[in-house]
């Protein structure tokens, strides 16, 4: 299996890079697999661990969209849920791609209950002039579209369902 570098830019100047196993690379979609590592502590939502070191994830980067979906399994191989990161479309570079995180996120449980995350971070980013009001509106529209997909039963996209 080949590797791909995933670079995440968090404004104003935080950049992280991860190396993933490349599963699919098309002009429309990049799919990669990884194991969570280096997390300082587990992420907990509503009293449930949703990510921690050793959990497995498959990242679906929709090249022309303003979001990505990470499908996450726990240590026992049970599906924990889907982390939807609102971000600018990826910018390709040799060996990988970079996305710019737009602060707003959506967590979707396997039963399709969902939780909007980091709205406060988005508002703070606007106040600090890290993103402009138009980009804030774009992030909010993308989030609303994802929530609508969940509510209408069109989530997860078929391609996401196909990968375990």
BAKOL-368429 format. One record per residue: residue number from 1; residue in three letters; z, x, y of N, C-alpha, C in turn. Coordinates in nm, 3 decimals. Example, Ala and Ser with C-alpha at 12.3 -4.5 7.8 and 13.67 -1.06 7.14 Angstrom:
BEGIN
- i, aa, n_zz, n_xx, n_yy, ca_zz, ca_xx, ca_yy, c_zz, c_xx, c_yy
- 1, ala, 0.780, 1.319, -0.569, 0.780, 1.230, -0.450, 0.780, 1.320, -0.330
- 2, ser, 0.708, 1.285, -0.225, 0.714, 1.367, -0.106, 0.787, 1.290, 0.003
END
This chain:
BEGIN
- i, aa, n_zz, n_xx, n_yy, ca_zz, ca_xx, ca_yy, c_zz, c_xx, c_yy
- 1, unk, 0.000, 0.083, -0.118, 0.000, 0.000, 0.000, 0.000, 0.088, 0.124
- 2, unk, -0.072, 0.046, 0.226, -0.075, 0.126, 0.347, 0.035, 0.081, 0.444
- 3, unk, 0.060, 0.164, 0.539, 0.166, 0.141, 0.637, 0.103, 0.096, 0.769
- 4, unk, 0.184, 0.027, 0.850, 0.144, -0.011, 0.984, 0.266, 0.006, 1.074
- 5, unk, 0.243, 0.053, 1.196, 0.351, 0.067, 1.293, 0.354, -0.057, 1.381
- 6, unk, 0.473, -0.116, 1.390, 0.495, -0.232, 1.476, 0.585, -0.186, 1.590
- 7, unk, 0.531, -0.194, 1.711, 0.606, -0.151, 1.829, 0.641, -0.275, 1.911
- 8, unk, 0.770, -0.287, 1.944, 0.817, -0.401, 2.022, 0.869, -0.350, 2.156
- 9, unk, 0.809, -0.402, 2.262, 0.850, -0.365, 2.397, 0.936, -0.479, 2.452
- 10, unk, 1.057, -0.444, 2.492, 1.148, -0.540, 2.556, 1.168, -0.495, 2.699
- 11, unk, 1.128, -0.580, 2.790, 1.135, -0.544, 2.932, 1.280, -0.528, 2.977
- 12, unk, 1.311, -0.433, 3.065, 1.212, -0.357, 3.140, 1.157, -0.235, 3.067
- 13, unk, 1.237, -0.164, 2.987, 1.186, -0.038, 2.933, 1.237, -0.002, 2.794
- 14, unk, 1.278, -0.099, 2.717, 1.324, -0.075, 2.581, 1.205, -0.088, 2.485
- 15, unk, 1.183, 0.014, 2.404, 1.074, 0.012, 2.305, 1.130, 0.055, 2.171
- 16, unk, 1.102, -0.027, 2.068, 1.142, 0.006, 1.931, 1.018, 0.008, 1.844
- 17, unk, 1.020, 0.095, 1.743, 0.909, 0.103, 1.648, 0.962, 0.092, 1.506
- 18, unk, 0.886, 0.020, 1.425, 0.917, 0.010, 1.284, 0.792, 0.036, 1.203
- 19, unk, 0.812, 0.089, 1.085, 0.701, 0.108, 0.992, 0.713, 0.002, 0.884
- 20, unk, 0.607, -0.075, 0.866, 0.602, -0.183, 0.767, 0.495, -0.152, 0.663
- 21, unk, 0.505, -0.222, 0.551, 0.398, -0.220, 0.451, 0.294, -0.324, 0.492
- 22, unk, 0.171, -0.281, 0.507, 0.064, -0.371, 0.548, 0.017, -0.454, 0.429
- 23, unk, 0.022, -0.586, 0.442, -0.023, -0.675, 0.335, -0.161, -0.733, 0.362
- 24, unk, -0.192, -0.760, 0.491, -0.321, -0.819, 0.528, -0.351, -0.780, 0.672
- 25, unk, -0.475, -0.744, 0.697, -0.517, -0.707, 0.833, -0.655, -0.767, 0.857
- 26, unk, -0.659, -0.876, 0.932, -0.785, -0.940, 0.969, -0.790, -0.949, 1.122
- 27, unk, -0.904, -0.984, 1.179, -0.909, -0.999, 1.325, -0.817, -1.110, 1.378
- 28, unk, -0.779, -1.205, 1.294, -0.695, -1.316, 1.337, -0.547, -1.300, 1.303
- 29, unk, -0.516, -1.223, 1.200, -0.380, -1.220, 1.148, -0.347, -1.086, 1.084
- 30, unk, -0.228, -1.037, 1.117, -0.176, -0.916, 1.052, -0.047, -0.956, 0.982
- 31, unk, -0.038, -0.926, 0.853, 0.082, -0.959, 0.776, 0.140, -0.829, 0.722
- 32, unk, 0.270, -0.810, 0.745, 0.337, -0.690, 0.697, 0.474, -0.726, 0.640
- 33, unk, 0.523, -0.640, 0.554, 0.651, -0.663, 0.487, 0.747, -0.548, 0.519
- 34, unk, 0.875, -0.580, 0.527, 0.976, -0.479, 0.559, 1.111, -0.524, 0.507
- 35, unk, 1.204, -0.431, 0.508, 1.344, -0.460, 0.477, 1.425, -0.430, 0.601
- 36, unk, 1.510, -0.524, 0.640, 1.595, -0.502, 0.758, 1.686, -0.383, 0.733
- 37, unk, 1.692, -0.294, 0.831, 1.781, -0.177, 0.823, 1.818, -0.136, 0.964
- 38, unk, 1.928, -0.068, 0.975, 1.971, -0.017, 1.105, 2.032, -0.122, 1.197
- 39, unk, 2.056, -0.242, 1.145, 2.120, -0.344, 1.228, 2.268, -0.310, 1.242
- 40, unk, 2.323, -0.316, 1.363, 2.464, -0.281, 1.381, 2.558, -0.381, 1.314
- 41, unk, 2.514, -0.507, 1.304, 2.594, -0.610, 1.238, 2.502, -0.724, 1.198
- 42, unk, 2.544, -0.809, 1.106, 2.461, -0.925, 1.069, 2.444, -1.019, 1.187
- 43, unk, 2.331, -1.091, 1.191, 2.311, -1.198, 1.289, 2.356, -1.328, 1.224
- 44, unk, 2.438, -1.402, 1.296, 2.496, -1.525, 1.243, 2.461, -1.641, 1.335
- 45, unk, 2.412, -1.749, 1.277, 2.386, -1.874, 1.349, 2.459, -1.986, 1.277
- 46, unk, 2.534, -2.063, 1.352, 2.607, -2.177, 1.295, 2.688, -2.137, 1.172
- 47, unk, 2.748, -2.019, 1.177, 2.832, -1.972, 1.068, 2.759, -1.917, 0.947
- 48, unk, 2.627, -1.908, 0.955, 2.547, -1.858, 0.842, 2.480, -1.727, 0.883
- 49, unk, 2.482, -1.629, 0.790, 2.411, -1.503, 0.814, 2.262, -1.530, 0.801
- 50, unk, 2.186, -1.493, 0.905, 2.041, -1.515, 0.901, 1.964, -1.383, 0.889
- 51, unk, 2.023, -1.273, 0.935, 1.965, -1.141, 0.910, 2.078, -1.041, 0.892
- 52, unk, 2.055, -0.948, 0.802, 2.145, -0.835, 0.786, 2.071, -0.726, 0.709
- 53, unk, 2.125, -0.607, 0.716, 2.061, -0.495, 0.647, 2.042, -0.529, 0.500
- 54, unk, 1.922, -0.500, 0.451, 1.889, -0.528, 0.313, 1.812, -0.657, 0.293
- 55, unk, 1.814, -0.747, 0.391, 1.733, -0.869, 0.380, 1.586, -0.829, 0.390
- 56, unk, 1.500, -0.909, 0.326, 1.356, -0.882, 0.326, 1.286, -0.976, 0.423
- 57, unk, 1.185, -0.922, 0.492, 1.108, -1.004, 0.584, 0.959, -0.982, 0.568
- 58, unk, 0.884, -1.086, 0.591, 0.738, -1.076, 0.602, 0.703, -1.124, 0.742
- 59, unk, 0.635, -1.038, 0.817, 0.598, -1.064, 0.955, 0.454, -1.111, 0.963
- 60, unk, 0.433, -1.226, 1.026, 0.301, -1.284, 1.046, 0.269, -1.273, 1.194
- 61, unk, 0.181, -1.180, 1.227, 0.141, -1.158, 1.367, 0.006, -1.226, 1.389
- 62, unk, 0.010, -1.339, 1.460, -0.111, -1.416, 1.489, -0.176, -1.355, 1.613
- 63, unk, -0.286, -1.285, 1.593, -0.345, -1.198, 1.694, -0.379, -1.269, 1.825
- 64, unk, -0.424, -1.394, 1.818, -0.463, -1.466, 1.940, -0.354, -1.561, 1.990
- 65, unk, -0.237, -1.555, 1.931, -0.129, -1.647, 1.970, -0.021, -1.572, 2.048
- 66, unk, 0.069, -1.648, 2.106, 0.179, -1.593, 2.184, 0.309, -1.602, 2.107
- 67, unk, 0.300, -1.591, 1.975, 0.420, -1.590, 1.891, 0.391, -1.519, 1.760
- 68, unk, 0.499, -1.482, 1.694, 0.492, -1.430, 1.558, 0.600, -1.500, 1.477
- 69, unk, 0.583, -1.501, 1.347, 0.681, -1.563, 1.259, 0.727, -1.459, 1.158
- 70, unk, 0.858, -1.448, 1.141, 0.914, -1.362, 1.038, 0.981, -1.452, 0.935
- 71, unk, 0.934, -1.448, 0.813, 0.992, -1.524, 0.702, 1.096, -1.432, 0.638
- 72, unk, 1.219, -1.481, 0.621, 1.330, -1.395, 0.582, 1.398, -1.445, 0.455
- 73, unk, 1.426, -1.349, 0.363, 1.498, -1.376, 0.239, 1.625, -1.293, 0.235
- 74, unk, 1.728, -1.347, 0.169, 1.855, -1.275, 0.159, 1.853, -1.178, 0.041
- 75, unk, 1.969, -1.118, 0.013, 1.980, -1.019, -0.095, 1.946, -1.077, -0.232
- 76, unk, 1.968, -1.207, -0.250, 1.940, -1.272, -0.379, 1.797, -1.323, -0.390
- 77, unk, 1.718, -1.304, -0.284, 1.581, -1.351, -0.286, 1.566, -1.496, -0.244
- 78, unk, 1.673, -1.555, -0.190, 1.666, -1.693, -0.141, 1.615, -1.694, 0.003
- 79, unk, 1.530, -1.791, 0.033, 1.476, -1.804, 0.168, 1.588, -1.842, 0.263
- 80, unk, 1.603, -1.762, 0.370, 1.706, -1.788, 0.472, 1.646, -1.873, 0.584
- 81, unk, 1.521, -1.843, 0.622, 1.456, -1.918, 0.729, 1.345, -1.839, 0.794
- 82, unk, 1.306, -1.886, 0.913, 1.193, -1.832, 0.986, 1.237, -1.800, 1.129
- 83, unk, 1.213, -1.677, 1.169, 1.242, -1.635, 1.305, 1.110, -1.632, 1.380
- 84, unk, 1.099, -1.714, 1.483, 0.976, -1.720, 1.563, 1.002, -1.652, 1.696
- 85, unk, 0.935, -1.543, 1.717, 0.951, -1.463, 1.837, 0.837, -1.496, 1.932
- 86, unk, 0.871, -1.539, 2.054, 0.769, -1.566, 2.156, 0.736, -1.431, 2.221
- 87, unk, 0.610, -1.395, 2.217, 0.566, -1.266, 2.272, 0.422, -1.273, 2.318
- 88, unk, 0.385, -1.177, 2.403, 0.246, -1.165, 2.443, 0.164, -1.125, 2.320
- 89, unk, 0.036, -1.164, 2.315, -0.047, -1.125, 2.201, -0.046, -0.973, 2.181
- 90, unk, -0.063, -0.929, 2.057, -0.053, -0.786, 2.029, -0.165, -0.704, 2.092
- 91, unk, -0.128, -0.583, 2.127, -0.224, -0.483, 2.175, -0.236, -0.379, 2.065
- 92, unk, -0.356, -0.361, 2.015, -0.378, -0.271, 1.902, -0.382, -0.125, 1.947
- 93, unk, -0.332, -0.038, 1.861, -0.349, 0.106, 1.878, -0.374, 0.164, 1.740
- 94, unk, -0.416, 0.287, 1.733, -0.449, 0.350, 1.605, -0.325, 0.350, 1.516
- 95, unk, -0.331, 0.277, 1.405, -0.221, 0.274, 1.310, -0.123, 0.160, 1.330
- 96, unk, -0.148, 0.073, 1.430, -0.055, -0.037, 1.449, -0.084, -0.121, 1.571
- 97, unk, 0.021, -0.185, 1.619, 0.008, -0.271, 1.737, 0.141, -0.279, 1.811
- 98, unk, 0.130, -0.324, 1.938, 0.248, -0.341, 2.022, 0.250, -0.482, 2.075
- 99, unk, 0.370, -0.542, 2.074, 0.388, -0.672, 2.138, 0.493, -0.658, 2.247
- 100, unk, 0.484, -0.744, 2.346, 0.585, -0.750, 2.451, 0.665, -0.878, 2.430
- 101, unk, 0.794, -0.862, 2.404, 0.885, -0.972, 2.379, 0.906, -1.051, 2.508
- 102, unk, 0.896, -1.184, 2.499, 0.915, -1.270, 2.616, 1.050, -1.343, 2.612
- 103, unk, 1.145, -1.284, 2.540, 1.286, -1.323, 2.541, 1.318, -1.450, 2.462
- 104, unk, 1.233, -1.548, 2.463, 1.260, -1.678, 2.403, 1.227, -1.676, 2.255
- 105, unk, 1.314, -1.737, 2.173, 1.295, -1.736, 2.028, 1.329, -1.873, 1.969
- 106, unk, 1.283, -1.894, 1.846, 1.315, -2.017, 1.773, 1.353, -1.978, 1.631
- 107, unk, 1.466, -2.030, 1.584, 1.506, -2.012, 1.444, 1.480, -2.144, 1.372
- 108, unk, 1.415, -2.136, 1.255, 1.387, -2.254, 1.175, 1.445, -2.232, 1.036
- 109, unk, 1.536, -2.321, 0.996, 1.594, -2.317, 0.862, 1.493, -2.369, 0.760
- 110, unk, 1.514, -2.339, 0.632, 1.421, -2.390, 0.529, 1.408, -2.542, 0.529
- 111, unk, 1.514, -2.614, 0.571, 1.506, -2.760, 0.577, 1.439, -2.810, 0.705
- 112, unk, 1.387, -2.715, 0.785, 1.313, -2.739, 0.908, 1.398, -2.784, 1.027
- 113, unk, 1.529, -2.771, 1.015, 1.613, -2.784, 1.133, 1.589, -2.658, 1.216
- 114, unk, 1.585, -2.673, 1.349, 1.556, -2.555, 1.430, 1.653, -2.542, 1.547
- 115, unk, 1.666, -2.419, 1.594, 1.754, -2.385, 1.704, 1.677, -2.297, 1.802
- 116, unk, 1.675, -2.336, 1.930, 1.614, -2.254, 2.034, 1.715, -2.144, 2.070
- 117, unk, 1.665, -2.022, 2.079, 1.751, -1.906, 2.107, 1.707, -1.836, 2.236
- 118, unk, 1.803, -1.779, 2.303, 1.782, -1.685, 2.414, 1.719, -1.745, 2.539
- 119, unk, 1.740, -1.875, 2.562, 1.692, -1.934, 2.688, 1.758, -1.866, 2.807
- 120, unk, 1.885, -1.829, 2.791, 1.957, -1.760, 2.899, 1.893, -1.625, 2.930
- 121, unk, 1.848, -1.554, 2.827, 1.782, -1.425, 2.848, 1.651, -1.442, 2.925
- 122, unk, 1.578, -1.548, 2.895, 1.453, -1.574, 2.967, 1.481, -1.600, 3.115
- 123, unk, 1.579, -1.684, 3.144, 1.614, -1.714, 3.284, 1.662, -1.589, 3.357
- 124, unk, 1.741, -1.507, 3.289, 1.788, -1.382, 3.349, 1.670, -1.288, 3.377
- 125, unk, 1.573, -1.284, 3.286, 1.455, -1.198, 3.306, 1.377, -1.240, 3.429
- 126, unk, 1.369, -1.371, 3.454, 1.300, -1.419, 3.574, 1.380, -1.381, 3.698
- 127, unk, 1.511, -1.402, 3.692, 1.597, -1.367, 3.806, 1.589, -1.219, 3.840
- 128, unk, 1.575, -1.135, 3.738, 1.567, -0.990, 3.758, 1.424, -0.942, 3.786
- 129, unk, 1.330, -1.037, 3.796, 1.188, -1.005, 3.821, 1.126, -0.921, 3.710
- 130, unk, 1.175, -0.938, 3.587, 1.114, -0.869, 3.474, 0.987, -0.941, 3.428
- 131, unk, 0.989, -1.073, 3.445, 0.867, -1.152, 3.420, 0.853, -1.252, 3.535
- 132, unk, 0.730, -1.292, 3.560, 0.708, -1.385, 3.671, 0.722, -1.529, 3.621
- 133, unk, 0.734, -1.625, 3.714, 0.752, -1.764, 3.676, 0.639, -1.820, 3.588
- 134, unk, 0.516, -1.772, 3.609, 0.404, -1.818, 3.527, 0.421, -1.776, 3.381
- 135, unk, 0.467, -1.653, 3.360, 0.490, -1.605, 3.224, 0.606, -1.680, 3.160
- 136, unk, 0.706, -1.711, 3.238, 0.819, -1.793, 3.190, 0.766, -1.928, 3.142
- 137, unk, 0.680, -1.991, 3.223, 0.623, -2.121, 3.185, 0.540, -2.110, 3.058
- 138, unk, 0.465, -2.001, 3.045, 0.385, -1.980, 2.924, 0.476, -1.972, 2.803
- 139, unk, 0.584, -1.894, 2.812, 0.678, -1.880, 2.700, 0.739, -2.015, 2.664
- 140, unk, 0.774, -2.093, 2.763, 0.834, -2.225, 2.738, 0.733, -2.321, 2.673
- 141, unk, 0.606, -2.313, 2.713, 0.503, -2.398, 2.652, 0.479, -2.359, 2.506
- 142, unk, 0.479, -2.228, 2.480, 0.460, -2.181, 2.342, 0.578, -2.230, 2.256
- 143, unk, 0.698, -2.217, 2.308, 0.816, -2.265, 2.236, 0.804, -2.415, 2.209
- 144, unk, 0.768, -2.492, 2.310, 0.753, -2.637, 2.292, 0.649, -2.668, 2.184
- 145, unk, 0.541, -2.591, 2.180, 0.440, -2.610, 2.077, 0.493, -2.582, 1.938
- 146, unk, 0.573, -2.477, 1.924, 0.632, -2.445, 1.794, 0.730, -2.554, 1.751
- 147, unk, 0.813, -2.600, 1.843, 0.907, -2.707, 1.811, 0.831, -2.832, 1.768
- 148, unk, 0.721, -2.864, 1.836, 0.638, -2.978, 1.799, 0.580, -2.961, 1.659
- 149, unk, 0.538, -2.839, 1.626, 0.487, -2.812, 1.490, 0.595, -2.843, 1.387
- 150, unk, 0.718, -2.797, 1.414, 0.829, -2.820, 1.321, 0.854, -2.970, 1.307
- 151, unk, 0.866, -3.039, 1.419, 0.900, -3.182, 1.418, 0.791, -3.267, 1.351
- 152, unk, 0.665, -3.223, 1.361, 0.555, -3.301, 1.303, 0.525, -3.264, 1.157
- 153, unk, 0.602, -3.169, 1.101, 0.579, -3.129, 0.963, 0.467, -3.029, 0.944
- 154, unk, 0.417, -2.970, 1.052, 0.308, -2.873, 1.042, 0.358, -2.729, 1.041
- 155, unk, 0.487, -2.713, 1.021, 0.549, -2.581, 1.014, 0.615, -2.569, 0.878
- 156, unk, 0.610, -2.453, 0.816, 0.538, -2.335, 0.860, 0.388, -2.349, 0.835
- 157, unk, 0.309, -2.269, 0.909, 0.165, -2.270, 0.881, 0.139, -2.239, 0.733
- 158, unk, 0.031, -2.292, 0.681, -0.002, -2.279, 0.539, 0.003, -2.132, 0.493
- 159, unk, -0.051, -2.042, 0.572, -0.056, -1.900, 0.533, 0.085, -1.844, 0.514
- 160, unk, 0.180, -1.890, 0.595, 0.319, -1.843, 0.583, 0.379, -1.891, 0.453
- 161, unk, 0.348, -2.014, 0.415, 0.397, -2.070, 0.288, 0.345, -1.992, 0.168
- 162, unk, 0.227, -1.933, 0.181, 0.163, -1.867, 0.067, 0.227, -1.734, 0.029
- 163, unk, 0.306, -1.675, 0.118, 0.363, -1.544, 0.092, 0.510, -1.553, 0.054
- 164, unk, 0.544, -1.494, -0.061, 0.684, -1.482, -0.104, 0.712, -1.338, -0.135
END
